[in-house]
Amino acid sequence: MGNKWKEKNVGVSLRRGTSVRKVVVNENDGSQAGYHVEHWDDHQDAVATPKTVAVKVKADLKEE
Amino acid sequence: MAWTASGLYVLNWIDLLDATQLAINTSLTTHKIAMYDNVETPNFSSEVGYAATNEVTGTGYTAGGQVVITPGTTESPAGTLMYDLGDQVWASPTSVTAYGSKLYADALAADNLIVAHNFGGAFTSTAGTFTIQWAATGVFTIDLTP
């Protein structure tokens, strides 16, 4: 199945002036990590959307 | 995959708060963001300063990275310190592949590291723009009132 999919898409190029956005999946948790934008003229943009580093002070420390 | 986590650099945050009084001023626009390949393995407990080892190379990318844009430290939401930045853009034509980034204080002699972000995968720009689009909830937050 995978090979067939690949074969069907080999050589497929975008129409002049168009682009396609492809999501990049986060390898750690499966969420969306960002995306690539592929352009008809073969250049590609990358947009990484990293998550906020969220630090929490442990609530139980307030009692110490 | 060498990048497995994002985080703050512990040694520098200790020095920031203790008698060392490390002068990491979050308002500075001289801080820089450098990007790294997949060989890089951040060690949040031992690393102190920026290093070029495993930093990405390619058209449009200069070693050391770029200065940050519109830094701000505010309370958001209530009880939480939030550090935020404008989106970081390497203009076209940039051709690099990056897996993560490190923010560091370029104005300090040791180029002290502040925070690193795991992108979660490979991001490649080919003669295009490379953007780090920060979350609406900021670059990092410290919830001081859990």
N, CA and C atoms of all chains as a GROMACS GRO file, in nm:
protein
  630
    1MET      N    1   0.083  -0.121   0.000
    1MET     CA    2   0.000   0.000   0.000
    1MET      C    3   0.087   0.126   0.000
    2GLY      N    4   0.188   0.124   0.089
    2GLY     CA    5   0.274   0.241   0.100
    2GLY      C    6   0.347   0.270  -0.030
    3ASN      N    7   0.396   0.165  -0.092
    3ASN     CA    8   0.468   0.183  -0.216
    3ASN      C    9   0.379   0.240  -0.326
    4LYS      N   10   0.254   0.190  -0.330
    4LYS     CA   11   0.161   0.241  -0.431
    4LYS      C   12   0.138   0.390  -0.413
    5TRP      N   13   0.123   0.430  -0.288
    5TRP     CA   14   0.099   0.571  -0.261
    5TRP      C   15   0.216   0.654  -0.310
    6LYS      N   16   0.335   0.604  -0.280
    6LYS     CA   17   0.454   0.678  -0.319
    6LYS      C   18   0.464   0.688  -0.470
    7GLU      N   19   0.437   0.574  -0.538
    7GLU     CA   20   0.449   0.572  -0.683
    7GLU      C   21   0.352   0.672  -0.747
    8LYS      N   22   0.231   0.680  -0.690
    8LYS     CA   23   0.131   0.769  -0.747
    8LYS      C   24   0.170   0.915  -0.732
    9ASN      N   25   0.252   0.943  -0.630
    9ASN     CA   26   0.284   1.082  -0.604
    9ASN      C   27   0.421   1.124  -0.657
   10VAL      N   28   0.494   1.030  -0.713
   10VAL     CA   29   0.625   1.065  -0.768
   10VAL      C   30   0.605   1.157  -0.887
   11GLY      N   31   0.678   1.265  -0.885
   11GLY     CA   32   0.674   1.355  -0.999
   11GLY      C   33   0.556   1.450  -1.000
   12VAL      N   34   0.472   1.444  -0.898
   12VAL     CA   35   0.359   1.536  -0.892
   12VAL      C   36   0.411   1.673  -0.853
   13SER      N   37   0.385   1.771  -0.933
   13SER     CA   38   0.431   1.906  -0.901
   13SER      C   39   0.312   1.999  -0.889
   14LEU      N   40   0.333   2.105  -0.816
   14LEU     CA   41   0.226   2.200  -0.792
   14LEU      C   42   0.207   2.291  -0.912
   15ARG      N   43   0.085   2.339  -0.928
   15ARG     CA   44   0.060   2.435  -1.035
   15ARG      C   45   0.134   2.565  -1.004
   16ARG      N   46   0.176   2.630  -1.106
   16ARG     CA   47   0.251   2.756  -1.092
   16ARG      C   48   0.175   2.854  -1.001
   17GLY      N   49   0.249   2.908  -0.906
   17GLY     CA   50   0.191   3.007  -0.816
   17GLY      C   51   0.117   2.949  -0.697
   18THR      N   52   0.118   2.817  -0.684
   18THR     CA   53   0.045   2.755  -0.572
   18THR      C   54   0.142   2.700  -0.468
   19SER      N   55   0.089   2.667  -0.354
   19SER     CA   56   0.169   2.607  -0.248
   19SER      C   57   0.080   2.516  -0.165
   20VAL      N   58   0.143   2.428  -0.091
   20VAL     CA   59   0.066   2.336  -0.009
   20VAL      C   60   0.129   2.331   0.131
   21ARG      N   61   0.042   2.332   0.231
   21ARG     CA   62   0.089   2.327   0.370
   21ARG      C   63   0.084   2.183   0.419
   22LYS      N   64   0.195   2.136   0.478
   22LYS     CA   65   0.200   2.000   0.532
   22LYS      C   66   0.236   2.003   0.680
   23VAL      N   67   0.150   1.945   0.759
   23VAL     CA   68   0.169   1.945   0.904
   23VAL      C   69   0.288   1.857   0.944
   24VAL      N   70   0.365   1.904   1.041
   24VAL     CA   71   0.472   1.823   1.101
   24VAL      C   72   0.421   1.775   1.237
   25VAL      N   73   0.419   1.643   1.253
   25VAL     CA   74   0.368   1.584   1.377
   25VAL      C   75   0.481   1.574   1.480
   26ASN      N   76   0.449   1.611   1.602
   26ASN     CA   77   0.545   1.601   1.712
   26ASN      C   78   0.575   1.454   1.741
   27GLU      N   79   0.702   1.416   1.728
   27GLU     CA   80   0.741   1.276   1.746
   27GLU      C   81   0.728   1.230   1.890
   28ASN      N   82   0.717   1.323   1.982
   28ASN     CA   83   0.710   1.286   2.123
   28ASN      C   84   0.568   1.257   2.170
   29ASP      N   85   0.472   1.336   2.120
   29ASP     CA   86   0.336   1.318   2.173
   29ASP      C   87   0.227   1.315   2.066
   30GLY      N   88   0.267   1.324   1.940
   30GLY     CA   89   0.169   1.313   1.833
   30GLY      C   90   0.091   1.440   1.804
   31SER      N   91   0.120   1.545   1.876
   31SER     CA   92   0.050   1.672   1.851
   31SER      C   93   0.112   1.741   1.729
   32GLN      N   94   0.055   1.852   1.689
   32GLN     CA   95   0.112   1.926   1.576
   32GLN      C   96   0.231   2.007   1.624
   33ALA      N   97   0.346   1.985   1.560
   33ALA     CA   98   0.469   2.054   1.599
   33ALA      C   99   0.494   2.177   1.514
   34GLY      N  100   0.418   2.190   1.406
   34GLY     CA  101   0.437   2.301   1.314
   34GLY      C  102   0.399   2.256   1.174
   35TYR      N  103   0.456   2.323   1.074
   35TYR     CA  104   0.422   2.283   0.937
   35TYR      C  105   0.528   2.331   0.838
   36HIS      N  106   0.525   2.268   0.724
   36HIS     CA  107   0.606   2.311   0.611
   36HIS      C  108   0.513   2.367   0.505
   37VAL      N  109   0.559   2.463   0.432
   37VAL     CA  110   0.484   2.512   0.316
   37VAL      C  111   0.570   2.487   0.192
   38GLU      N  112   0.522   2.395   0.109
   38GLU     CA  113   0.593   2.362  -0.014
   38GLU      C  114   0.538   2.448  -0.127
   39HIS      N  115   0.626   2.514  -0.198
   39HIS     CA  116   0.586   2.603  -0.306
   39HIS      C  117   0.610   2.540  -0.442
   40TRP      N  118   0.538   2.586  -0.537
   40TRP     CA  119   0.543   2.531  -0.673
   40TRP      C  120   0.682   2.536  -0.734
   41ASP      N  121   0.763   2.635  -0.692
   41ASP     CA  122   0.896   2.650  -0.752
   41ASP      C  123   1.003   2.577  -0.670
   42ASP      N  124   0.960   2.484  -0.586
   42ASP     CA  125   1.048   2.394  -0.511
   42ASP      C  126   1.111   2.456  -0.387
   43HIS      N  127   1.081   2.583  -0.358
   43HIS     CA  128   1.132   2.630  -0.229
   43HIS      C  129   1.031   2.596  -0.121
   44GLN      N  130   1.080   2.588   0.001
   44GLN     CA  131   0.997   2.541   0.112
   44GLN      C  132   1.020   2.627   0.235
   45ASP      N  133   0.911   2.665   0.300
   45ASP     CA  134   0.918   2.738   0.427
   45ASP      C  135   0.895   2.641   0.542
   46ALA      N  136   0.955   2.672   0.655
   46ALA     CA  137   0.936   2.590   0.775
   46ALA      C  138   0.882   2.679   0.887
   47VAL      N  139   0.782   2.628   0.958
   47VAL     CA  140   0.728   2.701   1.073
   47VAL      C  141   0.719   2.605   1.191
   48ALA      N  142   0.809   2.622   1.286
   48ALA     CA  143   0.807   2.541   1.408
   48ALA      C  144   0.723   2.614   1.512
   49THR      N  145   0.638   2.541   1.581
   49THR     CA  146   0.551   2.603   1.682
   49THR      C  147   0.572   2.533   1.817
   50PRO      N  148   0.690   2.557   1.878
   50PRO     CA  149   0.719   2.488   2.004
   50PRO      C  150   0.624   2.528   2.115
   51LYS      N  151   0.601   2.433   2.204
   51LYS     CA  152   0.513   2.459   2.317
   51LYS      C  153   0.582   2.545   2.422
   52THR      N  154   0.503   2.617   2.495
   52THR     CA  155   0.555   2.695   2.607
   52THR      C  156   0.621   2.602   2.708
   53VAL      N  157   0.739   2.640   2.757
   53VAL     CA  158   0.799   2.568   2.868
   53VAL      C  159   0.730   2.617   2.995
   54ALA      N  160   0.646   2.533   3.050
   54ALA     CA  161   0.562   2.574   3.163
   54ALA      C  162   0.614   2.513   3.292
   55VAL      N  163   0.667   2.598   3.378
   55VAL     CA  164   0.724   2.553   3.505
   55VAL      C  165   0.624   2.581   3.615
   56LYS      N  166   0.606   2.483   3.702
   56LYS     CA  167   0.514   2.500   3.815
   56LYS      C  168   0.589   2.484   3.946
   57VAL      N  169   0.564   2.572   4.037
   57VAL     CA  170   0.613   2.552   4.173
   57VAL      C  171   0.519   2.452   4.238
   58LYS      N  172   0.574   2.350   4.301
   58LYS     CA  173   0.488   2.249   4.362
   58LYS      C  174   0.407   2.309   4.477
   59ALA      N  175   0.278   2.285   4.473
   59ALA     CA  176   0.190   2.343   4.573
   59ALA      C  177   0.226   2.299   4.714
   60ASP      N  178   0.271   2.174   4.728
   60ASP     CA  179   0.296   2.125   4.863
   60ASP      C  180   0.419   2.192   4.927
   61LEU      N  181   0.501   2.258   4.846
   61LEU     CA  182   0.617   2.327   4.902
   61LEU      C  183   0.574   2.446   4.988
   62LYS      N  184   0.453   2.496   4.960
   62LYS     CA  185   0.407   2.612   5.036
   62LYS      C  186   0.386   2.578   5.182
   63GLU      N  187   0.367   2.449   5.209
   63GLU     CA  188   0.339   2.407   5.345
   63GLU      C  189   0.466   2.384   5.424
   64GLU      N  190   0.581   2.380   5.353
   64GLU     CA  191   0.707   2.348   5.423
   64GLU      C  192   0.766   2.470   5.491
   65MET      N  193   1.622   1.006   1.833
   65MET     CA  194   1.609   1.151   1.838
   65MET      C  195   1.677   1.205   1.963
   66ALA      N  196   1.770   1.293   1.942
   66ALA     CA  197   1.848   1.343   2.054
   66ALA      C  198   1.771   1.446   2.137
   67TRP      N  199   1.690   1.525   2.067
   67TRP     CA  200   1.609   1.621   2.142
   67TRP      C  201   1.487   1.547   2.198
   68THR      N  202   1.474   1.546   2.328
   68THR     CA  203   1.359   1.479   2.388
   68THR      C  204   1.278   1.570   2.478
   69ALA      N  205   1.332   1.687   2.510
   69ALA     CA  206   1.260   1.774   2.603
   69ALA      C  207   1.299   1.920   2.583
   70SER      N  208   1.211   2.006   2.632
   70SER     CA  209   1.241   2.148   2.641
   70SER      C  210   1.266   2.179   2.789
   71GLY      N  211   1.331   2.291   2.817
   71GLY     CA  212   1.350   2.323   2.958
   71GLY      C  213   1.432   2.447   2.982
   72LEU      N  214   1.439   2.483   3.110
   72LEU     CA  215   1.520   2.596   3.155
   72LEU      C  216   1.654   2.543   3.204
   73TYR      N  217   1.757   2.625   3.195
   73TYR     CA  218   1.891   2.582   3.234
   73TYR      C  219   1.914   2.607   3.383
   74VAL      N  220   1.920   2.500   3.456
   74VAL     CA  221   1.914   2.503   3.602
   74VAL      C  222   2.028   2.585   3.665
   75LEU      N  223   2.151   2.563   3.621
   75LEU     CA  224   2.264   2.631   3.684
   75LEU      C  225   2.253   2.782   3.670
   76ASN      N  226   2.209   2.827   3.555
   76ASN     CA  227   2.196   2.972   3.534
   76ASN      C  228   2.080   3.030   3.614
   77TRP      N  229   1.973   2.951   3.629
   77TRP     CA  230   1.860   3.001   3.708
   77TRP      C  231   1.895   3.004   3.856
   78ILE      N  232   1.981   2.915   3.900
   78ILE     CA  233   2.029   2.922   4.039
   78ILE      C  234   2.113   3.048   4.057
   79ASP      N  235   2.202   3.073   3.962
   79ASP     CA  236   2.289   3.191   3.972
   79ASP      C  237   2.212   3.322   3.960
   80LEU      N  238   2.102   3.313   3.892
   80LEU     CA  239   2.017   3.432   3.876
   80LEU      C  240   1.951   3.470   4.009
   81LEU      N  241   1.922   3.367   4.087
   81LEU     CA  242   1.846   3.390   4.211
   81LEU      C  243   1.934   3.400   4.336
   82ASP      N  244   2.054   3.340   4.331
   82ASP     CA  245   2.137   3.339   4.453
   82ASP      C  246   2.232   3.460   4.455
   83ALA      N  247   2.332   3.452   4.540
   83ALA     CA  248   2.424   3.564   4.559
   83ALA      C  249   2.502   3.600   4.433
   84THR      N  250   2.509   3.509   4.340
   84THR     CA  251   2.578   3.538   4.214
   84THR      C  252   2.510   3.652   4.140
   85GLN      N  253   2.378   3.656   4.152
   85GLN     CA  254   2.298   3.759   4.085
   85GLN      C  255   2.333   3.772   3.937
   86LEU      N  256   2.334   3.658   3.872
   86LEU     CA  257   2.360   3.656   3.728
   86LEU      C  258   2.264   3.751   3.658
   87ALA      N  259   2.320   3.839   3.578
   87ALA     CA  260   2.241   3.949   3.522
   87ALA      C  261   2.170   3.911   3.391
   88ILE      N  262   2.084   3.812   3.401
   88ILE     CA  263   2.001   3.780   3.284
   88ILE      C  264   1.881   3.873   3.288
   89ASN      N  265   1.889   3.975   3.206
   89ASN     CA  266   1.782   4.074   3.198
   89ASN      C  267   1.688   4.031   3.086
   90THR      N  268   1.568   3.993   3.124
   90THR     CA  269   1.476   3.939   3.022
   90THR      C  270   1.422   4.046   2.927
   91SER      N  271   1.452   4.173   2.957
   91SER     CA  272   1.406   4.280   2.868
   91SER      C  273   1.501   4.303   2.750
   92LEU      N  274   1.618   4.247   2.759
   92LEU     CA  275   1.720   4.276   2.657
   92LEU      C  276   1.683   4.221   2.520
   93THR      N  277   1.714   4.302   2.419
   93THR     CA  278   1.695   4.257   2.281
   93THR      C  279   1.826   4.204   2.223
   94THR      N  280   1.926   4.191   2.310
   94THR     CA  281   2.054   4.136   2.264
   94THR      C  282   2.060   3.984   2.282
   95HIS      N  283   1.960   3.929   2.352
   95HIS     CA  284   1.956   3.783   2.362
   95HIS      C  285   1.943   3.723   2.223
   96LYS      N  286   1.996   3.605   2.208
   96LYS     CA  287   1.993   3.541   2.076
   96LYS      C  288   1.928   3.403   2.083
   97ILE      N  289   1.880   3.360   1.969
   97ILE     CA  290   1.825   3.226   1.954
   97ILE      C  291   1.906   3.153   1.848
   98ALA      N  292   1.963   3.041   1.890
   98ALA     CA  293   2.040   2.957   1.797
   98ALA      C  294   1.964   2.827   1.776
   99MET      N  295   1.981   2.768   1.660
   99MET     CA  296   1.911   2.643   1.629
   99MET      C  297   2.010   2.528   1.613
  100TYR      N  298   1.961   2.408   1.643
  100TYR     CA  299   2.050   2.292   1.650
  100TYR      C  300   1.996   2.174   1.572
  101ASP      N  301   2.090   2.086   1.539
  101ASP     CA  302   2.055   1.965   1.465
  101ASP      C  303   2.010   1.855   1.561
  102ASN      N  304   1.991   1.736   1.507
  102ASN     CA  305   1.937   1.627   1.587
  102ASN      C  306   2.044   1.550   1.665
  103VAL      N  307   2.169   1.588   1.648
  103VAL     CA  308   2.275   1.526   1.727
  103VAL      C  309   2.280   1.591   1.865
  104GLU      N  310   2.237   1.714   1.871
  104GLU     CA  311   2.240   1.789   1.997
  104GLU      C  312   2.151   1.723   2.103
  105THR      N  313   2.205   1.709   2.222
  105THR     CA  314   2.129   1.656   2.335
  105THR      C  315   2.141   1.756   2.450
  106PRO      N  316   2.044   1.843   2.466
  106PRO     CA  317   2.052   1.943   2.573
  106PRO      C  318   2.061   1.878   2.710
  107ASN      N  319   2.150   1.933   2.793
  107ASN     CA  320   2.159   1.887   2.932
  107ASN      C  321   2.127   2.007   3.020
  108PHE      N  322   2.006   2.009   3.072
  108PHE     CA  323   1.959   2.126   3.145
  108PHE      C  324   2.024   2.140   3.283
  109SER      N  325   2.090   2.035   3.328
  109SER     CA  326   2.154   2.038   3.461
  109SER      C  327   2.302   2.072   3.456
  110SER      N  328   2.362   2.066   3.338
  110SER     CA  329   2.507   2.090   3.332
  110SER      C  330   2.550   2.199   3.235
  111GLU      N  331   2.472   2.226   3.135
  111GLU     CA  332   2.512   2.328   3.037
  111GLU      C  333   2.496   2.468   3.096
  112VAL      N  334   2.590   2.554   3.057
  112VAL     CA  335   2.586   2.692   3.107
  112VAL      C  336   2.577   2.793   2.992
  113GLY      N  337   2.665   2.776   2.893
  113GLY     CA  338   2.672   2.878   2.788
  113GLY      C  339   2.648   2.824   2.648
  114TYR      N  340   2.620   2.916   2.559
  114TYR     CA  341   2.602   2.881   2.418
  114TYR      C  342   2.727   2.814   2.364
  115ALA      N  343   2.707   2.714   2.280
  115ALA     CA  344   2.818   2.649   2.210
  115ALA      C  345   2.774   2.624   2.066
  116ALA      N  346   2.868   2.633   1.977
  116ALA     CA  347   2.836   2.615   1.834
  116ALA      C  348   2.829   2.468   1.794
  117THR      N  349   2.871   2.381   1.884
  117THR     CA  350   2.867   2.237   1.853
  117THR      C  351   2.724   2.193   1.821
  118ASN      N  352   2.708   2.128   1.709
  118ASN     CA  353   2.578   2.077   1.663
  118ASN      C  354   2.480   2.187   1.621
  119GLU      N  355   2.528   2.309   1.611
  119GLU     CA  356   2.441   2.415   1.562
  119GLU      C  357   2.419   2.396   1.412
  120VAL      N  358   2.303   2.432   1.365
  120VAL     CA  359   2.274   2.412   1.223
  120VAL      C  360   2.362   2.503   1.137
  121THR      N  361   2.381   2.462   1.016
  121THR     CA  362   2.452   2.544   0.918
  121THR      C  363   2.370   2.545   0.790
  122GLY      N  364   2.386   2.648   0.714
  122GLY     CA  365   2.316   2.652   0.586
  122GLY      C  366   2.300   2.795   0.537
  123THR      N  367   2.255   2.806   0.416
  123THR     CA  368   2.233   2.936   0.355
  123THR      C  369   2.137   3.018   0.440
  124GLY      N  370   2.174   3.141   0.468
  124GLY     CA  371   2.085   3.231   0.540
  124GLY      C  372   2.093   3.221   0.690
  125TYR      N  373   2.174   3.127   0.740
  125TYR     CA  374   2.186   3.111   0.885
  125TYR      C  375   2.329   3.142   0.928
  126THR      N  376   2.343   3.233   1.024
  126THR     CA  377   2.474   3.270   1.077
  126THR      C  378   2.494   3.204   1.212
  127ALA      N  379   2.612   3.147   1.233
  127ALA     CA  380   2.643   3.082   1.361
  127ALA      C  381   2.618   3.180   1.476
  128GLY      N  382   2.554   3.129   1.580
  128GLY     CA  383   2.518   3.214   1.692
  128GLY      C  384   2.371   3.253   1.690
  129GLY      N  385   2.312   3.242   1.572
  129GLY     CA  386   2.169   3.269   1.560
  129GLY      C  387   2.137   3.416   1.545
  130GLN      N  388   2.015   3.449   1.581
  130GLN     CA  389   1.964   3.585   1.565
  130GLN      C  390   1.924   3.645   1.699
  131VAL      N  391   1.924   3.779   1.705
  131VAL     CA  392   1.873   3.845   1.824
  131VAL      C  393   1.722   3.830   1.831
  132VAL      N  394   1.671   3.834   1.953
  132VAL     CA  395   1.528   3.816   1.975
  132VAL      C  396   1.451   3.942   1.937
  133ILE      N  397   1.320   3.926   1.930
  133ILE     CA  398   1.232   4.036   1.891
  133ILE      C  399   1.130   4.060   2.001
  134THR      N  400   1.112   4.185   2.036
  134THR     CA  401   1.010   4.231   2.132
  134THR      C  402   0.995   4.140   2.254
  135PRO      N  403   1.102   4.131   2.335
  135PRO     CA  404   1.091   4.050   2.456
  135PRO      C  405   1.002   4.119   2.560
  136GLY      N  406   0.933   4.038   2.638
  136GLY     CA  407   0.848   4.095   2.742
  136GLY      C  408   0.827   3.996   2.855
  137THR      N  409   0.831   4.045   2.977
  137THR     CA  410   0.804   3.961   3.093
  137THR      C  411   0.686   4.022   3.167
  138THR      N  412   0.580   3.946   3.176
  138THR     CA  413   0.457   3.997   3.236
  138THR      C  414   0.395   3.892   3.327
  139GLU      N  415   0.287   3.929   3.394
  139GLU     CA  416   0.208   3.833   3.470
  139GLU      C  417   0.093   3.787   3.383
  140SER      N  418   0.096   3.663   3.342
  140SER     CA  419  -0.011   3.610   3.256
  140SER      C  420  -0.008   3.459   3.255
  141PRO      N  421  -0.116   3.392   3.297
  141PRO     CA  422  -0.232   3.452   3.365
  141PRO      C  423  -0.195   3.492   3.508
  142ALA      N  424  -0.294   3.530   3.587
  142ALA     CA  425  -0.269   3.576   3.723
  142ALA      C  426  -0.186   3.476   3.802
  143GLY      N  427  -0.082   3.524   3.867
  143GLY     CA  428   0.001   3.438   3.950
  143GLY      C  429   0.113   3.369   3.874
  144THR      N  430   0.122   3.395   3.745
  144THR     CA  431   0.222   3.328   3.661
  144THR      C  432   0.309   3.430   3.589
  145LEU      N  433   0.439   3.409   3.598
  145LEU     CA  434   0.534   3.490   3.523
  145LEU      C  435   0.541   3.434   3.382
  146MET      N  436   0.525   3.522   3.282
  146MET     CA  437   0.534   3.478   3.143
  146MET      C  438   0.639   3.558   3.069
  147TYR      N  439   0.730   3.487   3.004
  147TYR     CA  440   0.829   3.551   2.917
  147TYR      C  441   0.788   3.522   2.774
  148ASP      N  442   0.775   3.628   2.696
  148ASP     CA  443   0.729   3.608   2.557
  148ASP      C  444   0.819   3.684   2.461
  149LEU      N  445   0.814   3.642   2.337
  149LEU     CA  446   0.893   3.703   2.230
  149LEU      C  447   0.808   3.712   2.104
  150GLY      N  448   0.849   3.800   2.015
  150GLY     CA  449   0.791   3.798   1.881
  150GLY      C  450   0.845   3.679   1.805
  151ASP      N  451   0.771   3.635   1.706
  151ASP     CA  452   0.814   3.519   1.628
  151ASP      C  453   0.952   3.545   1.566
  152GLN      N  454   1.033   3.441   1.566
  152GLN     CA  455   1.169   3.451   1.515
  152GLN      C  456   1.170   3.406   1.369
  153VAL      N  457   1.214   3.492   1.281
  153VAL     CA  458   1.209   3.460   1.138
  153VAL      C  459   1.345   3.475   1.074
  154TRP      N  460   1.391   3.368   1.012
  154TRP     CA  461   1.508   3.376   0.926
  154TRP      C  462   1.452   3.395   0.786
  155ALA      N  463   1.485   3.508   0.726
  155ALA     CA  464   1.422   3.545   0.599
  155ALA      C  465   1.470   3.458   0.484
  156SER      N  466   1.388   3.453   0.384
  156SER     CA  467   1.422   3.380   0.261
  156SER      C  468   1.534   3.455   0.186
  157PRO      N  469   1.628   3.384   0.130
  157PRO     CA  470   1.637   3.239   0.119
  157PRO      C  471   1.720   3.177   0.231
  158THR      N  472   1.656   3.098   0.314
  158THR     CA  473   1.726   3.025   0.419
  158THR      C  474   1.708   2.875   0.394
  159SER      N  475   1.818   2.803   0.402
  159SER     CA  476   1.814   2.658   0.382
  159SER      C  477   1.882   2.589   0.500
  160VAL      N  478   1.802   2.545   0.596
  160VAL     CA  479   1.853   2.474   0.713
  160VAL      C  480   1.754   2.367   0.757
  161THR      N  481   1.804   2.272   0.835
  161THR     CA  482   1.718   2.175   0.902
  161THR      C  483   1.748   2.183   1.051
  162ALA      N  484   1.645   2.209   1.130
  162ALA     CA  485   1.664   2.226   1.274
  162ALA      C  486   1.565   2.140   1.352
  163TYR      N  487   1.609   2.099   1.470
  163TYR     CA  488   1.525   2.016   1.559
  163TYR      C  489   1.493   2.086   1.690
  164GLY      N  490   1.564   2.196   1.716
  164GLY     CA  491   1.539   2.265   1.841
  164GLY      C  492   1.616   2.396   1.846
  165SER      N  493   1.587   2.476   1.948
  165SER     CA  494   1.653   2.607   1.960
  165SER      C  495   1.692   2.634   2.104
  166LYS      N  496   1.791   2.720   2.118
  166LYS     CA  497   1.834   2.763   2.252
  166LYS      C  498   1.837   2.915   2.256
  167LEU      N  499   1.784   2.968   2.364
  167LEU     CA  500   1.787   3.112   2.388
  167LEU      C  501   1.899   3.140   2.487
  168TYR      N  502   1.985   3.238   2.455
  168TYR     CA  503   2.096   3.267   2.545
  168TYR      C  504   2.125   3.416   2.552
  169ALA      N  505   2.193   3.454   2.661
  169ALA     CA  506   2.223   3.595   2.686
  169ALA      C  507   2.356   3.630   2.620
  170ASP      N  508   2.347   3.682   2.502
  170ASP     CA  509   2.468   3.711   2.424
  170ASP      C  510   2.549   3.825   2.485
  171ALA      N  511   2.486   3.910   2.564
  171ALA     CA  512   2.556   4.023   2.624
  171ALA      C  513   2.644   3.981   2.742
  172LEU      N  514   2.621   3.865   2.796
  172LEU     CA  515   2.702   3.817   2.907
  172LEU      C  516   2.825   3.742   2.855
  173ALA      N  517   2.932   3.751   2.928
  173ALA     CA  518   3.059   3.693   2.883
  173ALA      C  519   3.048   3.543   2.859
  174ALA      N  520   2.966   3.476   2.939
  174ALA     CA  521   2.955   3.330   2.926
  174ALA      C  522   2.844   3.289   2.830
  175ASP      N  523   2.779   3.386   2.768
  175ASP     CA  524   2.667   3.354   2.677
  175ASP      C  525   2.568   3.259   2.745
  176ASN      N  526   2.527   3.296   2.865
  176ASN     CA  527   2.447   3.205   2.948
  176ASN      C  528   2.316   3.164   2.884
  177LEU      N  529   2.291   3.034   2.889
  177LEU     CA  530   2.168   2.977   2.834
  177LEU      C  531   2.050   3.004   2.926
  178ILE      N  532   1.935   3.030   2.866
  178ILE     CA  533   1.815   3.058   2.945
  178ILE      C  534   1.714   2.944   2.930
  179VAL      N  535   1.679   2.912   2.808
  179VAL     CA  536   1.578   2.810   2.784
  179VAL      C  537   1.602   2.746   2.647
  180ALA      N  538   1.563   2.621   2.635
  180ALA     CA  539   1.573   2.551   2.507
  180ALA      C  540   1.438   2.491   2.472
  181HIS      N  541   1.410   2.486   2.343
  181HIS     CA  542   1.282   2.430   2.296
  181HIS      C  543   1.307   2.317   2.198
  182ASN      N  544   1.248   2.205   2.229
  182ASN     CA  545   1.247   2.090   2.139
  182ASN      C  546   1.134   2.113   2.038
  183PHE      N  547   1.169   2.114   1.909
  183PHE     CA  548   1.066   2.138   1.807
  183PHE      C  549   0.974   2.016   1.791
  184GLY      N  550   1.021   1.899   1.831
  184GLY     CA  551   0.938   1.778   1.817
  184GLY      C  552   0.956   1.705   1.687
  185GLY      N  553   1.048   1.752   1.605
  185GLY     CA  554   1.072   1.686   1.477
  185GLY      C  555   1.165   1.771   1.392
  186ALA      N  556   1.184   1.728   1.269
  186ALA     CA  557   1.274   1.798   1.177
  186ALA      C  558   1.198   1.907   1.102
  187PHE      N  559   1.254   2.025   1.103
  187PHE     CA  560   1.197   2.135   1.025
  187PHE      C  561   1.301   2.182   0.925
  188THR      N  562   1.262   2.182   0.799
  188THR     CA  563   1.355   2.216   0.693
  188THR      C  564   1.300   2.328   0.606
  189SER      N  565   1.379   2.432   0.593
  189SER     CA  566   1.345   2.534   0.494
  189SER      C  567   1.443   2.520   0.378
  190THR      N  568   1.390   2.534   0.258
  190THR     CA  569   1.473   2.523   0.138
  190THR      C  570   1.456   2.650   0.057
  191ALA      N  571   1.557   2.734   0.063
  191ALA     CA  572   1.550   2.865  -0.005
  191ALA      C  573   1.420   2.937   0.031
  192GLY      N  574   1.379   2.921   0.156
  192GLY     CA  575   1.255   2.984   0.202
  192GLY      C  576   1.276   3.051   0.337
  193THR      N  577   1.166   3.078   0.407
  193THR     CA  578   1.177   3.137   0.540
  193THR      C  579   1.172   3.026   0.645
  194PHE      N  580   1.240   3.049   0.755
  194PHE     CA  581   1.233   2.958   0.869
  194PHE      C  582   1.179   3.039   0.987
  195THR      N  583   1.069   2.994   1.041
  195THR     CA  584   1.002   3.069   1.148
  195THR      C  585   0.987   2.985   1.274
  196ILE      N  586   1.019   3.045   1.387
  196ILE     CA  587   0.980   2.986   1.516
  196ILE      C  588   0.863   3.070   1.564
  197GLN      N  589   0.747   3.009   1.563
  197GLN     CA  590   0.624   3.078   1.602
  197GLN      C  591   0.590   3.041   1.745
  198TRP      N  592   0.614   3.136   1.835
  198TRP     CA  593   0.594   3.107   1.977
  198TRP      C  594   0.447   3.093   2.010
  199ALA      N  595   0.420   3.011   2.107
  199ALA     CA  596   0.282   2.989   2.150
  199ALA      C  597   0.223   3.117   2.210
  200ALA      N  598   0.093   3.129   2.203
  200ALA     CA  599   0.024   3.246   2.261
  200ALA      C  600   0.048   3.252   2.411
  201THR      N  601   0.080   3.137   2.469
  201THR     CA  602   0.104   3.132   2.614
  201THR      C  603   0.250   3.162   2.650
  202GLY      N  604   0.330   3.203   2.553
  202GLY     CA  605   0.464   3.250   2.580
  202GLY      C  606   0.574   3.151   2.550
  203VAL      N  607   0.697   3.200   2.565
  203VAL     CA  608   0.817   3.118   2.545
  203VAL      C  609   0.835   3.027   2.666
  204PHE      N  610   0.822   3.087   2.784
  204PHE     CA  611   0.818   3.004   2.904
  204PHE      C  612   0.735   3.074   3.011
  205THR      N  613   0.681   2.996   3.101
  205THR     CA  614   0.605   3.050   3.213
  205THR      C  615   0.651   2.984   3.343
  206ILE      N  616   0.639   3.059   3.451
  206ILE     CA  617   0.665   3.004   3.584
  206ILE      C  618   0.544   3.034   3.670
  207ASP      N  619   0.472   2.928   3.700
  207ASP     CA  620   0.350   2.943   3.781
  207ASP      C  621   0.393   2.953   3.927
  208LEU      N  622   0.385   3.073   3.980
  208LEU     CA  623   0.433   3.098   4.116
  208LEU      C  624   0.325   3.078   4.222
  209THR      N  625   0.203   3.055   4.178
  209THR     CA  626   0.092   3.039   4.274
  209THR      C  627   0.007   2.918   4.237
  210PRO      N  628   0.067   2.800   4.242
  210PRO     CA  629  -0.008   2.679   4.200
  210PRO      C  630  -0.119   2.647   4.300
   0.00000   0.00000   0.00000
